[in-house]
Amino acid sequence: MKILITGGAGYLGSVMTPYLLDKGHKVTVLDNFLYNQTSLLDMCGHESFEIVRGDCRDSQTMLPLLKKHDAIISLAALVGAPLCDRDRLAAQSTNRDAVELVIENTSRNQLILYPTTNSGYGIGQKGKFCTEDSPLKPISFYGKTKVEAEKIALDSGHAITFRLATAFGASPRMRTDLLVNDFVYRAVTDRAVVIFEGHFKRNYIHARDIAKAFAHGIEHFDKMKGRPYNVGLEDANLSKLELCAEIKKIVPGFVFMEAPIGEDPDKRDYIVSNKRILSTGYKPEWPLARGIKELVKAYKILRRNPYGNY
């Protein structure tokens, strides 16, 4: 298929692009290279790869691209609550309005695949799994823009949305600000971390398994369209303290403790069921331990300063 990925040079796109090329698809990436990243340089020799430097909000750039692609993956976004809070206008226009532009200018014969976030569940009920039928109660402006965009996509009738768990793992466009990536970095470099509100739970998923979910959605689009799907590891609904304990199994010298005072400004706390996507035949390949081992190797190469959505 001819696939357009907006934001395809970002953390997820830099993993997804080669994955889809290896599947035999033709891939065009649109990106504004906000972080001056060079993550797709090794793709430039691939005959099935095209790159467009531009903005997903610009209709003059987008409309010709939308017409000639079979599937559109809208990864372009300002990701994370702090970044969105700094520039709400840009967050709204990128995270929501650009998705509306895609929906309004594509036909029902085209495949739309959109990543939202399971942070849309906000603060879940203790001990109760969030399913795709659970109410969405985002507690950040970032979450609200993604939830609004998801509704626009699903209302079109020719879209799949993936409510992604907190991503982890190495990427050519690395982010060290994601929770697992951050904690492993601290384990490797600082050997210690102090945790605020360590009982808060989240679900996790490797970046490569996210790429696999999108490829799976393309292959099974007719069966899956019109619905949202949680994408995470069933055995990785972990609190921050439990996550640190898993890291310590691989980095034995890692010391962690919970602060007796203070609080985390990020109040997300939920556990998630991923049974819907698993029932379609999707199966993740990267358990948490495998991803932690990968990150330990990655941090022998990387240092924090140039990386992350700060």
KOLLUM-70875 format. One record per residue (C-alpha): x, y, z. Coordinates in steps of 0.2 Angstrom, whole numbers. Layout:
<rs>
<r><X>X</X><Y>Y</Y><Z>Z</Z></r>
...
</rs>
This chain:
<rs>
<r><X>0</X><Y>0</Y><Z>0</Z></r>
<r><X>5</X><Y>18</Y><Z>-2</Z></r>
<r><X>6</X><Y>25</Y><Z>16</Z></r>
<r><X>7</X><Y>43</Y><Z>22</Z></r>
<r><X>14</X><Y>45</Y><Z>40</Z></r>
<r><X>13</X><Y>63</Y><Z>47</Z></r>
<r><X>26</X><Y>65</Y><Z>61</Z></r>
<r><X>35</X><Y>50</Y><Z>54</Z></r>
<r><X>52</X><Y>56</Y><Z>60</Z></r>
<r><X>47</X><Y>56</Y><Z>78</Z></r>
<r><X>50</X><Y>43</Y><Z>92</Z></r>
<r><X>36</X><Y>31</Y><Z>85</Z></r>
<r><X>38</X><Y>35</Y><Z>67</Z></r>
<r><X>56</X><Y>32</Y><Z>66</Z></r>
<r><X>53</X><Y>14</Y><Z>72</Z></r>
<r><X>36</X><Y>12</Y><Z>62</Z></r>
<r><X>43</X><Y>19</Y><Z>45</Z></r>
<r><X>57</X><Y>5</Y><Z>43</Z></r>
<r><X>44</X><Y>-8</Y><Z>50</Z></r>
<r><X>31</X><Y>-4</Y><Z>36</Z></r>
<r><X>45</X><Y>-3</Y><Z>22</Z></r>
<r><X>51</X><Y>-20</Y><Z>27</Z></r>
<r><X>32</X><Y>-26</Y><Z>26</Z></r>
<r><X>33</X><Y>-21</Y><Z>7</Z></r>
<r><X>23</X><Y>-5</Y><Z>8</Z></r>
<r><X>28</X><Y>12</Y><Z>0</Z></r>
<r><X>30</X><Y>25</Y><Z>14</Z></r>
<r><X>29</X><Y>44</Y><Z>13</Z></r>
<r><X>34</X><Y>54</Y><Z>29</Z></r>
<r><X>29</X><Y>71</Y><Z>32</Z></r>
<r><X>38</X><Y>80</Y><Z>46</Z></r>
<r><X>43</X><Y>97</Y><Z>51</Z></r>
<r><X>58</X><Y>91</Y><Z>60</Z></r>
<r><X>55</X><Y>101</Y><Z>75</Z></r>
<r><X>69</X><Y>93</Y><Z>85</Z></r>
<r><X>81</X><Y>94</Y><Z>70</Z></r>
<r><X>82</X><Y>75</Y><Z>71</Z></r>
<r><X>91</X><Y>64</Y><Z>58</Z></r>
<r><X>82</X><Y>48</Y><Z>63</Z></r>
<r><X>77</X><Y>43</Y><Z>45</Z></r>
<r><X>93</X><Y>46</Y><Z>36</Z></r>
<r><X>96</X><Y>28</Y><Z>34</Z></r>
<r><X>79</X><Y>26</Y><Z>25</Z></r>
<r><X>84</X><Y>38</Y><Z>11</Z></r>
<r><X>92</X><Y>24</Y><Z>0</Z></r>
<r><X>76</X><Y>14</Y><Z>1</Z></r>
<r><X>67</X><Y>16</Y><Z>-16</Z></r>
<r><X>49</X><Y>14</Y><Z>-8</Z></r>
<r><X>53</X><Y>29</Y><Z>4</Z></r>
<r><X>49</X><Y>47</Y><Z>1</Z></r>
<r><X>51</X><Y>62</Y><Z>13</Z></r>
<r><X>42</X><Y>79</Y><Z>13</Z></r>
<r><X>47</X><Y>93</Y><Z>24</Z></r>
<r><X>31</X><Y>102</Y><Z>29</Z></r>
<r><X>18</X><Y>105</Y><Z>42</Z></r>
<r><X>3</X><Y>93</Y><Z>44</Z></r>
<r><X>-8</X><Y>109</Y><Z>47</Z></r>
<r><X>-5</X><Y>116</Y><Z>30</Z></r>
<r><X>-19</X><Y>111</Y><Z>18</Z></r>
<r><X>-8</X><Y>116</Y><Z>3</Z></r>
<r><X>5</X><Y>103</Y><Z>8</Z></r>
<r><X>-8</X><Y>90</Y><Z>14</Z></r>
<r><X>-21</X><Y>89</Y><Z>1</Z></r>
<r><X>-10</X><Y>83</Y><Z>-13</Z></r>
<r><X>-2</X><Y>70</Y><Z>-2</Z></r>
<r><X>-19</X><Y>64</Y><Z>5</Z></r>
<r><X>-26</X><Y>61</Y><Z>-13</Z></r>
<r><X>-12</X><Y>49</Y><Z>-18</Z></r>
<r><X>-11</X><Y>38</Y><Z>-3</Z></r>
<r><X>-21</X><Y>22</Y><Z>2</Z></r>
<r><X>-18</X><Y>24</Y><Z>21</Z></r>
<r><X>-14</X><Y>39</Y><Z>32</Z></r>
<r><X>-6</X><Y>37</Y><Z>49</Z></r>
<r><X>-7</X><Y>53</Y><Z>59</Z></r>
<r><X>7</X><Y>52</Y><Z>71</Z></r>
<r><X>11</X><Y>71</Y><Z>71</Z></r>
<r><X>7</X><Y>79</Y><Z>88</Z></r>
<r><X>14</X><Y>89</Y><Z>102</Z></r>
<r><X>16</X><Y>75</Y><Z>114</Z></r>
<r><X>15</X><Y>76</Y><Z>133</Z></r>
<r><X>6</X><Y>88</Y><Z>145</Z></r>
<r><X>21</X><Y>100</Y><Z>149</Z></r>
<r><X>24</X><Y>103</Y><Z>130</Z></r>
<r><X>5</X><Y>106</Y><Z>126</Z></r>
<r><X>3</X><Y>117</Y><Z>141</Z></r>
<r><X>17</X><Y>128</Y><Z>135</Z></r>
<r><X>8</X><Y>131</Y><Z>118</Z></r>
<r><X>-10</X><Y>127</Y><Z>119</Z></r>
<r><X>-14</X><Y>135</Y><Z>102</Z></r>
<r><X>-1</X><Y>124</Y><Z>93</Z></r>
<r><X>-7</X><Y>109</Y><Z>103</Z></r>
<r><X>-25</X><Y>111</Y><Z>98</Z></r>
<r><X>-20</X><Y>114</Y><Z>79</Z></r>
<r><X>-8</X><Y>100</Y><Z>78</Z></r>
<r><X>-16</X><Y>87</Y><Z>89</Z></r>
<r><X>-35</X><Y>90</Y><Z>84</Z></r>
<r><X>-37</X><Y>101</Y><Z>69</Z></r>
<r><X>-24</X><Y>93</Y><Z>58</Z></r>
<r><X>-33</X><Y>76</Y><Z>61</Z></r>
<r><X>-50</X><Y>85</Y><Z>56</Z></r>
<r><X>-41</X><Y>91</Y><Z>40</Z></r>
<r><X>-36</X><Y>73</Y><Z>36</Z></r>
<r><X>-54</X><Y>66</Y><Z>39</Z></r>
<r><X>-62</X><Y>80</Y><Z>29</Z></r>
<r><X>-51</X><Y>77</Y><Z>14</Z></r>
<r><X>-51</X><Y>58</Y><Z>13</Z></r>
<r><X>-63</X><Y>46</Y><Z>6</Z></r>
<r><X>-71</X><Y>30</Y><Z>14</Z></r>
<r><X>-60</X><Y>20</Y><Z>3</Z></r>
<r><X>-44</X><Y>26</Y><Z>12</Z></r>
<r><X>-38</X><Y>19</Y><Z>28</Z></r>
<r><X>-36</X><Y>31</Y><Z>43</Z></r>
<r><X>-26</X><Y>25</Y><Z>58</Z></r>
<r><X>-24</X><Y>36</Y><Z>72</Z></r>
<r><X>-14</X><Y>35</Y><Z>89</Z></r>
<r><X>-22</X><Y>42</Y><Z>104</Z></r>
<r><X>-17</X><Y>38</Y><Z>122</Z></r>
<r><X>-24</X><Y>28</Y><Z>136</Z></r>
<r><X>-20</X><Y>43</Y><Z>147</Z></r>
<r><X>-38</X><Y>48</Y><Z>141</Z></r>
<r><X>-44</X><Y>37</Y><Z>155</Z></r>
<r><X>-37</X><Y>49</Y><Z>168</Z></r>
<r><X>-39</X><Y>42</Y><Z>185</Z></r>
<r><X>-47</X><Y>25</Y><Z>184</Z></r>
<r><X>-56</X><Y>15</Y><Z>198</Z></r>
<r><X>-45</X><Y>6</Y><Z>209</Z></r>
<r><X>-44</X><Y>-12</Y><Z>204</Z></r>
<r><X>-55</X><Y>-10</Y><Z>189</Z></r>
<r><X>-48</X><Y>-12</Y><Z>172</Z></r>
<r><X>-51</X><Y>2</Y><Z>159</Z></r>
<r><X>-59</X><Y>-5</Y><Z>143</Z></r>
<r><X>-63</X><Y>3</Y><Z>127</Z></r>
<r><X>-80</X><Y>6</Y><Z>134</Z></r>
<r><X>-74</X><Y>15</Y><Z>150</Z></r>
<r><X>-78</X><Y>33</Y><Z>151</Z></r>
<r><X>-64</X><Y>45</Y><Z>144</Z></r>
<r><X>-59</X><Y>58</Y><Z>158</Z></r>
<r><X>-43</X><Y>66</Y><Z>152</Z></r>
<r><X>-35</X><Y>77</Y><Z>165</Z></r>
<r><X>-22</X><Y>86</Y><Z>154</Z></r>
<r><X>-25</X><Y>97</Y><Z>139</Z></r>
<r><X>-14</X><Y>85</Y><Z>129</Z></r>
<r><X>-26</X><Y>71</Y><Z>134</Z></r>
<r><X>-41</X><Y>82</Y><Z>129</Z></r>
<r><X>-35</X><Y>86</Y><Z>112</Z></r>
<r><X>-31</X><Y>68</Y><Z>108</Z></r>
<r><X>-48</X><Y>62</Y><Z>114</Z></r>
<r><X>-57</X><Y>75</Y><Z>103</Z></r>
<r><X>-47</X><Y>70</Y><Z>88</Z></r>
<r><X>-51</X><Y>51</Y><Z>91</Z></r>
<r><X>-70</X><Y>55</Y><Z>91</Z></r>
<r><X>-68</X><Y>65</Y><Z>74</Z></r>
<r><X>-58</X><Y>50</Y><Z>67</Z></r>
<r><X>-70</X><Y>37</Y><Z>73</Z></r>
<r><X>-86</X><Y>47</Y><Z>68</Z></r>
<r><X>-79</X><Y>46</Y><Z>50</Z></r>
<r><X>-83</X><Y>27</Y><Z>48</Z></r>
<r><X>-66</X><Y>23</Y><Z>40</Z></r>
<r><X>-54</X><Y>24</Y><Z>54</Z></r>
<r><X>-46</X><Y>14</Y><Z>68</Z></r>
<r><X>-39</X><Y>22</Y><Z>84</Z></r>
<r><X>-26</X><Y>15</Y><Z>95</Z></r>
<r><X>-26</X><Y>20</Y><Z>113</Z></r>
<r><X>-8</X><Y>18</Y><Z>117</Z></r>
<r><X>0</X><Y>13</Y><Z>133</Z></r>
<r><X>15</X><Y>23</Y><Z>139</Z></r>
<r><X>28</X><Y>19</Y><Z>126</Z></r>
<r><X>46</X><Y>13</Y><Z>130</Z></r>
<r><X>61</X><Y>6</Y><Z>120</Z></r>
<r><X>75</X><Y>13</Y><Z>110</Z></r>
<r><X>71</X><Y>23</Y><Z>94</Z></r>
<r><X>82</X><Y>32</Y><Z>81</Z></r>
<r><X>73</X><Y>48</Y><Z>88</Z></r>
<r><X>75</X><Y>44</Y><Z>106</Z></r>
<r><X>64</X><Y>51</Y><Z>120</Z></r>
<r><X>72</X><Y>49</Y><Z>137</Z></r>
<r><X>57</X><Y>58</Y><Z>146</Z></r>
<r><X>45</X><Y>43</Y><Z>144</Z></r>
<r><X>43</X><Y>34</Y><Z>161</Z></r>
<r><X>52</X><Y>18</Y><Z>158</Z></r>
<r><X>65</X><Y>26</Y><Z>147</Z></r>
<r><X>68</X><Y>39</Y><Z>161</Z></r>
<r><X>69</X><Y>26</Y><Z>175</Z></r>
<r><X>81</X><Y>15</Y><Z>166</Z></r>
<r><X>92</X><Y>30</Y><Z>161</Z></r>
<r><X>93</X><Y>35</Y><Z>180</Z></r>
<r><X>96</X><Y>17</Y><Z>184</Z></r>
<r><X>111</X><Y>16</Y><Z>172</Z></r>
<r><X>118</X><Y>33</Y><Z>175</Z></r>
<r><X>113</X><Y>39</Y><Z>193</Z></r>
<r><X>110</X><Y>22</Y><Z>200</Z></r>
<r><X>96</X><Y>29</Y><Z>210</Z></r>
<r><X>79</X><Y>38</Y><Z>209</Z></r>
<r><X>67</X><Y>46</Y><Z>221</Z></r>
<r><X>48</X><Y>42</Y><Z>217</Z></r>
<r><X>33</X><Y>53</Y><Z>221</Z></r>
<r><X>17</X><Y>44</Y><Z>223</Z></r>
<r><X>24</X><Y>27</Y><Z>218</Z></r>
<r><X>7</X><Y>18</Y><Z>219</Z></r>
<r><X>1</X><Y>27</Y><Z>203</Z></r>
<r><X>-1</X><Y>13</Y><Z>190</Z></r>
<r><X>0</X><Y>14</Y><Z>171</Z></r>
<r><X>1</X><Y>1</Y><Z>157</Z></r>
<r><X>16</X><Y>0</Y><Z>145</Z></r>
<r><X>20</X><Y>-5</Y><Z>127</Z></r>
<r><X>36</X><Y>-6</Y><Z>117</Z></r>
<r><X>38</X><Y>6</Y><Z>102</Z></r>
<r><X>41</X><Y>-9</Y><Z>90</Z></r>
<r><X>25</X><Y>-17</Y><Z>96</Z></r>
<r><X>16</X><Y>-1</Y><Z>92</Z></r>
<r><X>23</X><Y>-2</Y><Z>74</Z></r>
<r><X>16</X><Y>-20</Y><Z>74</Z></r>
<r><X>-1</X><Y>-14</Y><Z>80</Z></r>
<r><X>-2</X><Y>-2</Y><Z>65</Z></r>
<r><X>3</X><Y>-15</Y><Z>53</Z></r>
<r><X>-9</X><Y>-27</Y><Z>60</Z></r>
<r><X>-23</X><Y>-13</Y><Z>58</Z></r>
<r><X>-19</X><Y>-11</Y><Z>40</Z></r>
<r><X>-19</X><Y>-30</Y><Z>37</Z></r>
<r><X>-36</X><Y>-32</Y><Z>46</Z></r>
<r><X>-44</X><Y>-15</Y><Z>43</Z></r>
<r><X>-61</X><Y>-21</Y><Z>37</Z></r>
<r><X>-63</X><Y>-31</Y><Z>52</Z></r>
<r><X>-57</X><Y>-18</Y><Z>65</Z></r>
<r><X>-63</X><Y>-1</Y><Z>58</Z></r>
<r><X>-74</X><Y>10</Y><Z>67</Z></r>
<r><X>-68</X><Y>5</Y><Z>84</Z></r>
<r><X>-54</X><Y>10</Y><Z>97</Z></r>
<r><X>-41</X><Y>-2</Y><Z>103</Z></r>
<r><X>-31</X><Y>-2</Y><Z>119</Z></r>
<r><X>-13</X><Y>-7</Y><Z>115</Z></r>
<r><X>-2</X><Y>-12</Y><Z>129</Z></r>
<r><X>6</X><Y>-27</Y><Z>138</Z></r>
<r><X>-7</X><Y>-37</Y><Z>148</Z></r>
<r><X>6</X><Y>-41</Y><Z>161</Z></r>
<r><X>13</X><Y>-23</Y><Z>163</Z></r>
<r><X>0</X><Y>-14</Y><Z>172</Z></r>
<r><X>12</X><Y>-8</Y><Z>185</Z></r>
<r><X>14</X><Y>5</Y><Z>198</Z></r>
<r><X>30</X><Y>16</Y><Z>198</Z></r>
<r><X>37</X><Y>6</Y><Z>212</Z></r>
<r><X>33</X><Y>-11</Y><Z>203</Z></r>
<r><X>42</X><Y>-4</Y><Z>188</Z></r>
<r><X>57</X><Y>0</Y><Z>197</Z></r>
<r><X>58</X><Y>-17</Y><Z>205</Z></r>
<r><X>57</X><Y>-24</Y><Z>187</Z></r>
<r><X>72</X><Y>-13</Y><Z>182</Z></r>
<r><X>82</X><Y>-18</Y><Z>197</Z></r>
<r><X>81</X><Y>-36</Y><Z>192</Z></r>
<r><X>91</X><Y>-31</Y><Z>176</Z></r>
<r><X>101</X><Y>-17</Y><Z>184</Z></r>
<r><X>105</X><Y>-25</Y><Z>202</Z></r>
<r><X>114</X><Y>-9</Y><Z>208</Z></r>
<r><X>98</X><Y>2</Y><Z>206</Z></r>
<r><X>92</X><Y>10</Y><Z>222</Z></r>
<r><X>74</X><Y>17</Y><Z>223</Z></r>
<r><X>64</X><Y>25</Y><Z>236</Z></r>
<r><X>47</X><Y>34</Y><Z>238</Z></r>
<r><X>48</X><Y>52</Y><Z>244</Z></r>
<r><X>39</X><Y>54</Y><Z>261</Z></r>
<r><X>32</X><Y>71</Y><Z>256</Z></r>
<r><X>28</X><Y>79</Y><Z>239</Z></r>
<r><X>17</X><Y>74</Y><Z>225</Z></r>
<r><X>19</X><Y>70</Y><Z>206</Z></r>
<r><X>10</X><Y>84</Y><Z>195</Z></r>
<r><X>5</X><Y>69</Y><Z>183</Z></r>
<r><X>-10</X><Y>62</Y><Z>192</Z></r>
<r><X>-14</X><Y>48</Y><Z>179</Z></r>
<r><X>-18</X><Y>32</Y><Z>188</Z></r>
<r><X>-26</X><Y>17</Y><Z>179</Z></r>
<r><X>-25</X><Y>-1</Y><Z>174</Z></r>
<r><X>-30</X><Y>-6</Y><Z>156</Z></r>
<r><X>-37</X><Y>-21</Y><Z>148</Z></r>
<r><X>-30</X><Y>-25</Y><Z>130</Z></r>
<r><X>-41</X><Y>-40</Y><Z>126</Z></r>
<r><X>-50</X><Y>-32</Y><Z>112</Z></r>
<r><X>-35</X><Y>-30</Y><Z>101</Z></r>
<r><X>-28</X><Y>-47</Y><Z>107</Z></r>
<r><X>-44</X><Y>-55</Y><Z>101</Z></r>
<r><X>-40</X><Y>-49</Y><Z>83</Z></r>
<r><X>-24</X><Y>-60</Y><Z>83</Z></r>
<r><X>-12</X><Y>-46</Y><Z>87</Z></r>
<r><X>2</X><Y>-52</Y><Z>99</Z></r>
<r><X>16</X><Y>-40</Y><Z>106</Z></r>
<r><X>33</X><Y>-47</Y><Z>105</Z></r>
<r><X>43</X><Y>-36</Y><Z>117</Z></r>
<r><X>40</X><Y>-39</Y><Z>136</Z></r>
<r><X>45</X><Y>-26</Y><Z>148</Z></r>
<r><X>61</X><Y>-35</Y><Z>153</Z></r>
<r><X>67</X><Y>-37</Y><Z>135</Z></r>
<r><X>64</X><Y>-18</Y><Z>132</Z></r>
<r><X>74</X><Y>-14</Y><Z>148</Z></r>
<r><X>89</X><Y>-24</Y><Z>142</Z></r>
<r><X>88</X><Y>-15</Y><Z>126</Z></r>
<r><X>88</X><Y>2</Y><Z>135</Z></r>
<r><X>103</X><Y>-2</Y><Z>145</Z></r>
<r><X>113</X><Y>-5</Y><Z>129</Z></r>
<r><X>106</X><Y>11</Y><Z>122</Z></r>
<r><X>111</X><Y>21</Y><Z>136</Z></r>
<r><X>129</X><Y>16</Y><Z>133</Z></r>
<r><X>128</X><Y>26</Y><Z>117</Z></r>
<r><X>116</X><Y>40</Y><Z>122</Z></r>
<r><X>117</X><Y>54</Y><Z>135</Z></r>
<r><X>101</X><Y>64</Y><Z>140</Z></r>
<r><X>104</X><Y>82</Y><Z>134</Z></r>
<r><X>98</X><Y>82</Y><Z>116</Z></r>
<r><X>84</X><Y>69</Y><Z>118</Z></r>
<r><X>66</X><Y>70</Y><Z>125</Z></r>
<r><X>51</X><Y>82</Y><Z>123</Z></r>
<r><X>55</X><Y>94</Y><Z>136</Z></r>
</rs>
